[in-house]
Amino acid sequence: MLREYGQINNALSLKPNNVPGSNTPRTYATNGIVMKQVLVLINPKSGVGSPYRYISAIEKVWDTPKHDISFQFSQSAEDGGSKVRRAIERGTDTILVVGGDGMVNSIGCMLVGTDVRLGVIPSGSGNGFARHFQIPLHPAAAATALLEGHTKRIDVGKANGRLFFVTCSMAWDGALVEGFEKLPFRGLAPYVLAGAQQLFEYKAQPFHVEIDGEPIDFKHPLIFTVANLSQFGSDVLVAPDAKADSGDLELVAIEKNDMPLVLSQIHRLIEKTFHHHPLVTNRHFKTMIVHRKNASPIQIDGELMKSETDVHIEVLPSALNVIVPC
């Protein structure tokens, strides 16, 4: 059953078959068929072409007798959050997000700790979340893969109270996001350009780190990324072995002076084994405290966030329900 875009059907025609709590999905019975409530939330500014191509692709696949589906646009993070909050209160079972990693983060944060499922139809520039789970980048293929997929509980990272699903970076790998946001176009090329620019401008500083209570000092790290999933996006891997349900986060760090030696072994990048290089720090952990000399922004799922000198990071195991392809 399809609802009008941005509107809600008259609930009098539907009969709830259970009484939900604040986080419990509600199903409805109509003509003897149990229906799941699905909200498709679309970032109209993301993706190539009209957002209605995504609506058409999803409608063809998900508009079945088992789904009561509605479509809404998210005009901002606040607007999207408000619409998701109301959807949860109505007992919505599934939220399908059409957007990039930034929107996946802002909407997914609302679903952490609930039973509501998150599905992602990728339309961003990097799509690190979707690529990790091998969700197709074509709208119709992605919609089909999610409909035929299964629900999986994944871990969530937390940095100074802010949740993240993909990566959190604190050195040059985080600073390049600032340069990327200033460029008028998106894709892999601007990431490279922003990275090259920030490589000359970024001033590395000492990090004193406590990983699960163990102290480690970094003199001038250039790469310092905490990964929950395997890549930044655009198939740029940072933690190729990362598992979404391992119960751990993964630190990948490279000192500034060691970076040329690591990059010189290009075969490790191709073979996806660079994180095993002896000059690369690769640690799995549950809690970490990073003490920095100077405060600087950190990167959270592709977005910059202001941060104090100290950054407290922890993993929230099995905190989010996601739909992944079979």
Phi, psi and omega per residue, in radians:
M1 nan 2.275 -3.080
L2 -1.855 2.262 3.038
R3 -1.612 2.724 3.078
E4 -1.116 2.588 -3.104
Y5 -1.014 2.156 3.070
G6 1.326 0.093 -3.112
Q7 -2.129 2.954 -3.110
I8 -2.157 2.368 3.106
N9 -1.157 2.779 3.048
N10 -1.147 2.000 -3.050
A11 -1.133 -0.231 -3.118
L12 -1.167 -0.383 -3.120
S13 -1.477 -0.101 -3.114
L14 -2.071 2.525 -3.112
K15 -2.048 1.984 3.134
P16 -1.158 2.391 3.136
N17 -1.726 0.070 2.991
N18 -2.713 2.767 -3.130
V19 -1.802 1.988 -3.005
P20 -1.433 2.734 2.882
G21 -1.544 -2.927 -3.056
S22 -1.152 -0.476 -3.081
N23 -2.054 0.192 -3.033
T24 -1.698 2.144 3.103
P25 -1.042 2.558 3.137
R26 -1.940 2.365 3.032
T27 -1.950 2.749 -3.128
Y28 -2.183 2.652 3.061
A29 -1.988 2.164 3.061
T30 -2.370 2.219 -3.064
N31 0.954 0.593 3.079
G32 1.422 -0.001 -3.116
I33 -1.802 2.211 3.091
V34 -1.334 2.199 -3.064
M35 -2.025 2.490 3.055
K36 -1.725 2.465 3.139
Q37 -1.535 2.136 -3.081
V38 -2.181 2.202 3.032
L39 -1.908 2.215 3.028
V40 -1.772 2.049 -3.102
L41 -1.922 2.127 -2.968
I42 -2.029 2.328 2.960
N43 -1.509 1.870 -3.037
P44 -1.208 -0.251 -3.109
K45 -1.666 -0.056 -3.086
S46 -1.764 2.618 3.064
G47 1.576 3.035 -3.113
V48 -1.794 2.289 3.121
G49 1.492 -2.958 -3.088
S50 -1.265 2.482 3.075
P51 -1.120 -0.300 -3.117
Y52 -1.244 -0.276 3.036
R53 -1.179 -0.557 3.081
Y54 -1.276 -0.710 3.116
I55 -1.040 -0.814 -3.128
S56 -1.083 -0.760 -3.108
A57 -1.137 -0.737 -3.119
I58 -1.241 -0.709 -3.130
E59 -1.051 -0.715 -3.113
K60 -1.095 -0.520 -3.058
V61 -1.682 -0.778 -2.974
W62 -1.632 -0.201 -3.140
D63 -1.418 1.426 -3.112
T64 -2.120 2.938 3.094
P65 -1.077 -0.276 -3.111
K66 -1.623 -0.084 -3.060
H67 -2.249 2.281 2.980
D68 -1.783 1.769 -2.935
I69 -1.922 2.404 3.089
S70 -2.298 2.729 -3.106
F71 -2.143 2.404 3.054
Q72 -2.498 2.675 3.060
F73 -1.686 2.486 3.044
S74 -1.797 1.931 -3.081
Q75 -1.460 -0.289 3.133
S76 -2.897 2.989 3.104
A77 -1.072 -0.683 3.135
E78 -1.173 -0.745 3.140
D79 -1.126 -0.788 3.120
G80 -1.093 -0.732 3.121
G81 -1.074 -0.709 3.128
S82 -1.128 -0.711 -3.134
K83 -1.208 -0.647 3.095
V84 -1.184 -0.707 3.134
R85 -1.041 -0.773 3.118
R86 -1.164 -0.641 3.129
A87 -1.118 -0.718 3.110
I88 -1.106 -0.714 3.126
E89 -1.113 -0.532 3.103
R90 -1.380 -0.156 3.140
G91 1.586 0.441 3.122
T92 -1.051 2.399 -3.086
D93 -1.533 -0.645 -3.000
T94 -2.417 2.385 3.005
I95 -1.991 2.080 3.029
L96 -1.746 2.118 -3.115
V97 -1.779 2.181 3.021
V98 -1.840 1.775 -3.075
G99 3.075 -2.952 3.129
G100 -1.735 -2.945 -3.063
D101 -1.094 -0.568 3.121
G102 -1.100 -0.785 3.126
M103 -1.243 -0.654 3.076
V104 -1.008 -0.702 3.122
N105 -1.148 -0.898 -3.060
S106 -1.102 -0.643 3.128
I107 -1.411 -0.747 -3.136
G108 -1.051 -0.587 3.118
C109 -1.026 -0.548 -3.140
M110 -1.260 -0.347 -3.032
L111 -1.748 -0.180 -3.134
V112 -1.069 2.288 3.141
G113 1.487 0.027 3.084
T114 -1.903 3.085 3.071
D115 -1.675 0.013 -3.125
V116 -1.226 2.408 -3.110
R117 -1.567 2.467 3.062
L118 -1.884 2.195 3.015
G119 -2.084 2.530 -3.062
V120 -2.123 2.130 2.956
I121 -1.797 1.799 -2.969
P122 -1.205 2.325 3.059
S123 -2.512 0.292 -3.128
G124 -1.580 -2.910 -3.134
S125 -1.583 -0.662 -3.113
G126 -1.774 -0.776 3.091
N127 0.950 0.819 -3.136
G128 -1.091 -0.683 3.130
F129 -1.083 -0.901 -3.097
A130 -1.144 -0.730 -3.114
R131 -1.126 -0.665 3.132
H132 -1.033 -0.736 -3.094
F133 -1.567 0.140 3.099
Q134 1.006 0.705 3.013
I135 -1.408 2.219 -3.106
P136 -1.003 2.610 -3.136
L137 -1.496 -0.283 3.099
H138 -1.416 2.321 -3.040
P139 -0.948 -0.842 -3.097
A140 -1.136 -0.739 3.140
A141 -1.168 -0.669 3.120
A142 -1.147 -0.765 3.141
A143 -1.066 -0.737 3.130
T144 -1.155 -0.760 -3.125
A145 -1.073 -0.651 3.140
L146 -1.294 -0.710 3.129
L147 -1.065 -0.672 -3.114
E148 -1.592 0.031 -3.078
G149 -1.453 -2.966 3.131
H150 -2.276 2.823 -3.119
T151 -1.570 2.350 -3.116
K152 -2.364 2.395 3.074
R153 -1.564 2.243 -3.113
I154 -2.091 2.823 3.101
D155 -1.335 2.803 3.104
V156 -2.329 2.422 3.059
G157 -1.600 2.743 3.136
K158 -2.431 2.141 -3.116
A159 -2.175 1.944 -3.095
N160 0.866 0.731 3.088
G161 1.534 -0.186 -3.136
R162 -1.688 2.258 -3.113
L163 -1.419 2.570 3.017
F164 -2.494 2.641 -3.089
F165 -1.968 -0.452 -3.040
V166 -1.887 -1.326 -3.115
T167 -2.499 2.789 3.001
C168 -2.376 2.130 -3.068
S169 -2.157 2.559 -3.002
M170 -2.262 -0.016 -3.131
A171 -2.054 -2.448 3.101
W172 -1.005 -0.597 -3.124
D173 -1.151 -0.346 3.027
G174 -1.615 -0.641 -3.094
A175 -1.137 -0.515 -3.098
L176 -1.120 -0.365 3.116
V177 -1.102 -0.614 3.127
E178 -1.074 -0.759 3.097
G179 -1.189 -0.642 3.135
F180 -1.091 -0.713 -3.092
E181 -1.171 -0.357 3.141
K182 -1.452 -0.268 -3.112
L183 -1.414 2.526 -3.057
P184 -1.416 -0.057 -3.118
F185 -2.302 2.879 -3.027
R186 -2.147 2.950 -3.117
G187 2.136 -2.970 -3.109
L188 -1.274 -0.671 -3.092
A189 -0.991 -0.822 3.116
P190 -1.132 -0.509 3.036
Y191 -1.066 -0.760 -3.141
V192 -1.127 -0.783 3.136
L193 -1.093 -0.793 3.132
A194 -1.117 -0.684 3.130
G195 -1.116 -0.736 3.136
A196 -1.124 -0.713 3.126
Q197 -1.138 -0.821 -3.123
Q198 -1.196 -0.410 3.118
L199 -1.082 -0.572 3.114
F200 -1.483 -0.506 -3.046
E201 -1.631 -0.458 -3.051
Y202 -1.240 2.332 3.111
K203 -1.876 1.856 -3.123
A204 -1.163 2.588 -3.130
Q205 -2.410 2.782 -3.134
P206 -1.175 2.490 3.022
F207 -2.078 2.251 2.924
H208 -1.843 2.136 -2.970
V209 -2.146 2.468 3.007
E210 -2.038 1.941 -3.120
I211 -1.844 1.925 -3.061
D212 0.861 0.682 3.092
G213 1.581 -0.210 -3.123
E214 -1.574 2.172 -3.128
P215 -1.378 2.388 3.067
I216 -2.448 2.360 3.116
D217 -1.882 2.353 3.031
F218 -2.027 2.237 -3.063
K219 -1.250 -1.007 -3.131
H220 -2.589 1.268 -3.087
P221 -1.158 2.389 3.061
L222 -1.723 -0.663 3.019
I223 -1.923 2.216 3.069
F224 -2.633 1.510 -3.044
T225 -2.095 2.345 2.987
V226 -1.767 2.138 -3.061
A227 -1.963 2.331 2.940
N228 -1.737 -0.596 3.055
L229 -2.039 -3.121 -2.881
S230 -1.446 -0.372 -2.969
Q231 -2.498 2.813 3.032
F232 -1.266 -0.597 -3.009
G233 2.414 2.944 -3.120
S234 0.947 0.491 -3.131
D235 1.112 0.391 3.019
V236 -1.535 1.790 -3.044
L237 -1.421 2.467 3.037
V238 -2.109 -0.534 3.128
A239 -2.447 1.354 -3.018
P240 -0.973 -0.474 -3.092
D241 -1.644 0.060 -3.053
A242 -1.063 2.375 3.095
K243 -2.016 2.342 -3.061
A244 -1.246 -0.306 -3.078
D245 -2.164 0.521 -3.086
S246 -1.380 -0.318 -3.052
G247 1.445 0.078 3.137
D248 -2.252 2.810 2.885
L249 -1.866 2.898 -3.076
E250 -2.242 2.203 3.076
L251 -1.672 2.279 3.008
V252 -2.157 2.057 -3.078
A253 -2.370 2.464 3.105
I254 -2.374 2.253 3.081
E255 -1.218 2.615 -3.111
K256 -0.994 -0.771 -3.103
N257 -1.205 -0.373 -3.115
D258 -1.596 -0.204 -3.036
M259 -1.023 -0.792 -3.141
P260 -1.044 -0.663 -3.133
L261 -1.186 -0.659 3.116
V262 -1.160 -0.798 -3.103
L263 -1.211 -0.406 -3.129
S264 -1.169 -0.407 3.123
Q265 -1.656 1.231 -3.020
I266 -1.063 -0.466 -3.121
H267 -1.102 -0.494 3.106
R268 -1.191 -0.580 3.087
L269 -1.190 -0.730 -3.141
I270 -1.168 -0.697 -3.111
E271 -1.448 -0.055 3.136
K272 1.072 0.691 3.126
T273 -2.150 0.220 -3.074
F274 -1.061 -0.514 -3.098
H275 -1.242 -0.169 3.074
H276 -1.667 0.042 3.101
H277 -1.083 2.436 -3.102
P278 -1.056 -0.360 3.124
L279 -1.599 -0.001 3.107
V280 -1.802 2.189 3.038
T281 -1.426 2.119 -3.121
N282 -2.318 1.852 -3.054
R283 -2.285 2.409 3.006
H284 -1.665 2.479 -3.067
F285 -2.749 2.954 3.071
K286 -1.934 -0.631 3.086
T287 -2.366 2.549 3.114
M288 -2.623 2.429 3.048
I289 -2.094 2.199 3.141
V290 -1.930 2.113 3.083
H291 -1.817 2.053 3.130
R292 -1.979 2.635 -3.135
K293 -1.201 -0.725 -3.100
N294 -2.137 2.462 3.087
A295 -1.245 2.447 3.083
S296 -2.719 2.736 -3.116
P297 -1.118 2.720 3.042
I298 -2.116 2.716 -3.132
Q299 -1.653 2.226 3.099
I300 -2.163 1.891 3.116
D301 0.852 0.762 3.066
G302 1.526 -0.002 3.139
E303 -2.051 2.521 3.100
L304 -1.432 2.460 3.094
M305 -2.363 2.316 3.076
K306 -1.111 2.533 -3.093
S307 -2.567 2.627 3.031
E308 -1.326 -3.118 3.137
T309 -1.119 -0.633 -3.137
D310 -1.683 2.423 3.106
V311 -2.191 2.117 3.132
H312 -1.790 2.168 -3.077
I313 -2.173 2.434 3.081
E314 -2.602 2.823 3.096
V315 -1.805 2.453 3.027
L316 -1.915 1.741 -3.031
P317 -1.172 2.445 3.005
S318 0.869 0.819 -3.004
A319 -1.691 -0.213 -3.048
L320 -2.382 2.336 3.060
N321 -1.525 2.109 3.091
V322 -2.204 2.670 3.045
I323 -1.696 2.179 -3.129
V324 -2.172 2.630 3.110
P325 -1.083 2.623 3.088
C326 -1.283 nan nan
